[in-house]
């Protein structure tokens, strides 16, 4: 089975499975009933999104800022609750395909790449 990394709102791949949105906020101006039909996500799972504080404090404009963000985000994910969420998704990946995603246009400067 596989975990696919996607940009939310992009066309779905046939074997992608359940699309999980790992974003802090749901999309504005879109009704909940339309999320899946618009290829945004099937399930909202903000537990793996960067914290609000980290998003407010960090600009991803340059390499130094990206390294700082990376270090802080990975530290957040090592906390007990996010770590258990990651372990759960890892276990599920042995049973079924699913995808995790974010809205960021540049995957190389997005938490989903980490």
Contact map, one row per residue, 1 for C-alpha under 8 A:
111000000000000000000000000000000000000000000000000000000000000000000000000000000000000000001111100000000000000000
111100000000000000000000000000000000000000000000000000000000000000000000000000000000000000001101110000000000000000
111110000000000100000000000000000000000000000000000000000000000000000000000000000000000000001000111100000000000000
011111000000000100000000000000000000000000000000000000000000000000000000000000000000000000000000111100000000000000
001111100000000000000000000000000000000000000000000000000000000000000000000000000000000000000000001110000000000110
000111110100000000000000000000000000000000000000000000000000000000000000000000000000000000000000001111000000000000
000011111100000000000000000000000000000000000000000000000000000000000000000000000000000000000000000011111010000000
000001111100000000001000000000000000001110000000000000000000000000000000000000000000000000000000000011100000000000
000000111110000000000000000000000000011110000000000000000000000000000000000000000000000000000000000000100000000000
000001111111000000000000000000000000001100000000000000000000000000000000000000000000000000000000000000000000000000
000000001111100000000000000000000000001000000000000000000000000000000000000000000000000000000000000000000000000000
000000000111110100000000000000000000001000000000000000000000000000000000000000000000000000000000000000000000000000
000000000011111100000000000000000000000000000000000000000000000000000000000000000000000000000000000000000000000000
000000000001111110000000000000000000000000000000000000000000000000000000000000000000000000000000000000000000000000
000000000000111110000000000000000000000000000000000000000000000000000000000000000000000000000000100000000000000000
001100000001111111100000000000000000000000000000000000000000000000000000000000000000000000000000111000000000000000
000000000000011111100000000000000000000000000000000000000000000000000000000000000000000000000001111000000000000000
000000000000000111110000000000000000000011100000000000000000000000000000000000000000000000000000111000000000000000
000000000000000111111000000000000000000111100000000000000000000000000000000000000000000000000000011110000000000000
000000000000000001111100000000000000000011111000000000000000000000000000000000000000000000000000011110000000000000
000000010000000000111110000000000000000111111100000000000000000000000000000000000000000000000000000111000000000000
000000000000000000011111000000000000000000011111100000000000000000000000000000000000000000000000000111000000000000
000000000000000000001111110000000000000000011101110000000000000000000000000000000000000000000000000011100000000000
000000000000000000000111110000000000000000000110111100000000000000000000000000000000000000000000000000000000000000
000000000000000000000011111000000000000000000100000000000000000000000000000000000000000000000000000000000000000000
000000000000000000000011111100000000000000010000000000000000000000000000000000000000000000000000000000000000000000
000000000000000000000000111111000000000000000000000000000000000000000000000000000000000000000000000000000000000000
000000000000000000000000011111000000000000000000000000000000000000000000000000000000000000000000000000000000000000
000000000000000000000000001111100000000000000000000000000000000000000000000000000000000000000000000000000000000000
000000000000000000000000001111110110000000000000000000000000000000000000000000000000000000000000000000000000000000
000000000000000000000000000011111110000000000000000000000000000000000000000000000000000000000000000000000000000000
000000000000000000000000000001111110000000000000000000000000000000000000000000000000000000000000000000000000000000
000000000000000000000000000000111111100000000000000000000000000000000000000000000000000000000000000000000000000000
000000000000000000000000000001111111110000000000000000000000000000000000000000000000000000000000000000000000000000
000000000000000000000000000001111111111111000000000000000000000000000000000000000000000000000000000000000000000000
000000000000000000000000000000001111111111000000000000000000000000000000000000000000000000000000000000000000000000
000000000000000000000000000000001111111100000000000000000000000000000000000000000000000000000000000000000000000000
000000001000000000000000000000000111111100000000000000000000000000000000000000000000000000000000000000000000000000
000000011111000000000000000000000011111111000000000000000000000000000000000000000000000000000000000000000000000000
000000011100000000101000000000000011111111000000000000000000000000000000000000000000000000000000000000000000000000
000000011000000001111000000000000011001111110000000000000000000000000000000000000000000000000000000000000000000000
000000000000000001111000000000000011001111110000000000000000000000000000000000000000000000000000000000000000000000
000000000000000001111000000000000000000011111000000000000000000000000000000000000000000000000000000000000000000000
000000000000000000011110010000000000000011111100000000000000000000000000000000000000000000000000000000000000000000
000000000000000000011110000000000000000000111111100000000000000000000000000000000000000000000000000000000000000000
000000000000000000001111100000000000000000011111100000000000000000000000000000000000000000000000000000000000000000
000000000000000000000101000000000000000000001111100000000000000000000000000000000100100000000000000000000000000000
000000000000000000000110000000000000000000001111110000000000000000000000000010000100100000000000000000000000000000
000000000000000000000111000000000000000000001111111000000000000000000000000000000000000000000000000000000000001000
000000000000000000000011000000000000000000000001111101100000000000000000100100000000000000000000000000000000001000
000000000000000000000001000000000000000000000000111111100000000000000000000100000000000000000000000000000000000000
000000000000000000000001000000000000000000000000011111110000000000000000000000000000000000000000000000000000000000
000000000000000000000000000000000000000000000000001111111000000000000000000000000000000000000000000000000000000000
000000000000000000000000000000000000000000000000011111111100000000001001100000000000000000000000000000000000000000
000000000000000000000000000000000000000000000000011111111110000000000000000000000000000000000000000000000000000000
000000000000000000000000000000000000000000000000000111111110000000000000000000000000000000000000000000000000000000
000000000000000000000000000000000000000000000000000011111110000000000000000000000000000000000000000000000000000000
000000000000000000000000000000000000000000000000000001111111000010011000000000000000000000000000000000000000000000
000000000000000000000000000000000000000000000000000000111111110011000000000000000000000000000000000000000000000000
000000000000000000000000000000000000000000000000000000000111111011001000000000000000000000000000000000000000100000
000000000000000000000000000000000000000000000000000000000011111011000000000000000000000000000000000000000000000000
000000000000000000000000000000000000000000000000000000000011111111000000000000000000000000000000000000000000000000
000000000000000000000000000000000000000000000000000000000001111111100000000000000000000000000000000000000000000000
000000000000000000000000000000000000000000000000000000000000011111110000000000000000000000000000000000000000000000
000000000000000000000000000000000000000000000000000000000111111111111000000000000000000000000000000000000000000000
000000000000000000000000000000000000000000000000000000000011111111111100000000000000000000000000000000000000100000
000000000000000000000000000000000000000000000000000000000000001111111110000000000000000000000000000000000000000000
000000000000000000000000000000000000000000000000000000000100000111111111000000000000000000000000000000000000000000
000000000000000000000000000000000000000000000000000001000101000011111111100000000000000000000000000000000000000000
000000000000000000000000000000000000000000000000000000000000000001111111110000000000000000000000000000000000001001
000000000000000000000000000000000000000000000000000000000000000000111111111000000000000000000000000000000000000000
000000000000000000000000000000000000000000000000000001000000000000011111111100000000000000000000000000000000000000
000000000000000000000000000000000000000000000000010001000000000000001111111110000000000000000000000000000000001000
000000000000000000000000000000000000000000000000000000000000000000000111111111000000000000000000000000000000000001
000000000000000000000000000000000000000000000000000000000000000000000011111111100000000000000000000000000000000000
000000000000000000000000000000000000000000000000011000000000000000000001111111100100000000000000000000000000000000
000000000000000000000000000000000000000000000001000000000000000000000000111111110110000000000000000000000000000000
000000000000000000000000000000000000000000000000000000000000000000000000011111110110000000000000000000000000000000
000000000000000000000000000000000000000000000000000000000000000000000000001111111110000000000000000000000000000000
000000000000000000000000000000000000000000000000000000000000000000000000000011111111000000000000000000000000000000
000000000000000000000000000000000000000000000000000000000000000000000000000000111111100000000000000000000000000000
000000000000000000000000000000000000000000000011000000000000000000000000000111111111110000000000000000000000000000
000000000000000000000000000000000000000000000000000000000000000000000000000011111111111000000000000000000000000000
000000000000000000000000000000000000000000000000000000000000000000000000000000011111111100000000000000000000000000
000000000000000000000000000000000000000000000011000000000000000000000000000000001111111110000000000000000000000000
000000000000000000000000000000000000000000000000000000000000000000000000000000000111111111000000000000000000000000
000000000000000000000000000000000000000000000000000000000000000000000000000000000011111111100000000000000000000000
000000000000000000000000000000000000000000000000000000000000000000000000000000000001111111110000000000000000000000
000000000000000000000000000000000000000000000000000000000000000000000000000000000000111111111000000000000000000000
000000000000000000000000000000000000000000000000000000000000000000000000000000000000011111111100000000000000000000
000000000000000000000000000000000000000000000000000000000000000000000000000000000000001111111110000000000000000000
000000000000000000000000000000000000000000000000000000000000000000000000000000000000000111111111000000000000000000
111000000000000000000000000000000000000000000000000000000000000000000000000000000000000011111111110000000000000000
110000000000000000000000000000000000000000000000000000000000000000000000000000000000000001111111000000000000000000
100000000000000000000000000000000000000000000000000000000000000000000000000000000000000000111111100000000000000000
110000000000000010000000000000000000000000000000000000000000000000000000000000000000000000011111110000000000000000
111100000000001111000000000000000000000000000000000000000000000000000000000000000000000000001011111000000000000000
011100000000000111110000000000000000000000000000000000000000000000000000000000000000000000001001111100000000000000
001111000000000111110000000000000000000000000000000000000000000000000000000000000000000000000000111110000000000000
001111000000000000111100000000000000000000000000000000000000000000000000000000000000000000000000011111000000000100
000011110000000000111110000000000000000000000000000000000000000000000000000000000000000000000000001111100000000100
000001110000000000001110000000000000000000000000000000000000000000000000000000000000000000000000000111110000010100
000000111000000000000010000000000000000000000000000000000000000000000000000000000000000000000000000011111000000000
000000100000000000000000000000000000000000000000000000000000000000000000000000000000000000000000000001111110110000
000000100000000000000000000000000000000000000000000000000000000000000000000000000000000000000000000000111110000000
000000000000000000000000000000000000000000000000000000000000000000000000000000000000000000000000000000011111110000
000000100000000000000000000000000000000000000000000000000000000000000000000000000000000000000000000000011111111110
000000000000000000000000000000000000000000000000000000000000000000000000000000000000000000000000000000000111110010
000000000000000000000000000000000000000000000000000000000001000001000000000000000000000000000000000000010111111010
000000000000000000000000000000000000000000000000000000000000000000000000000000000000000000000000000001010111111111
000000000000000000000000000000000000000000000000110000000000000000000100100000000000000000000000000000000010111111
000010000000000000000000000000000000000000000000000000000000000000000000000000000000000000000000000111000010011111
000010000000000000000000000000000000000000000000000000000000000000000000000000000000000000000000000000000011111111
000000000000000000000000000000000000000000000000000000000000000000000100010000000000000000000000000000000000011111
